[in-house]
Amino acid sequence: MWVVKLGGSLNASAGLRDWLDGLALLGGGRVIIVPGGGGLADEVRRLQSHWQFDDLPAHNMAVLAMAQNAWLMCGLQPALQLVDREADIVRTLRQARTVVWSPLELVRQAPDANTNWAVTGDSIALDLALRLNAERLLLVKSCDIDGQDLASLHRREVIDEGFMDRLGPVAFPIDVLNVGQWPQARGLLLGQA
């Protein structure tokens, strides 16, 4: 199975539909989409900066932003299957569906190592891929990627701090693509690249 994190910044891109339509068509039974928080999470950052509240409520609000974007994705492509619980992902994949994971389980009552801005949707997608023993992790961004490696993308703050801390040796490839690179992703899904 593949975990595909669609950055929340794609919400402003016409290319989002290509990804959703393509993943719905080709990803049935093997693709889990993790939505980013995008502009909704940016608003949480702005509110936290303005009101100076703790990271725990900010984390929970950012998770809710990801959940809202999961609903958006399913609204744009009804063939996608929204799943709220990680335990239901594999069952839904067995039904030959493409999953959109709404990570509401990550809402916390007490702070932990993940309730801070060093951990964003990229880290959440990597954690899910590791837990599910994924075959591949694909991060899709709206910014220019230009063939840069993960360390370079981290230095540019395209990939979050927590992602790099978790990376270590992983048993699957990690690809970072721009939203305009759906044809390359399609080739990977079809085993052509």
Buried (B, 14 or more C-beta within 10 A) or exposed (E): BBBBBBBBBBBEBEBBBBBBBBBBEBBBEBBBBBBBBBBBBBBBBEBBEEEEEEBBBBBBBBBBBBBBBBEBBBEBBEBBBBBEEBEEBEEBBEEEBBBBBBBBEBBBEEEEEBBBBBBBBBBBBBBBBBEBEBEBBBBBBBBEBEEBEBEBBBEEEBBBBBBBEBBEEEEBEBBBBBBBBBEBBBEBBEEEE
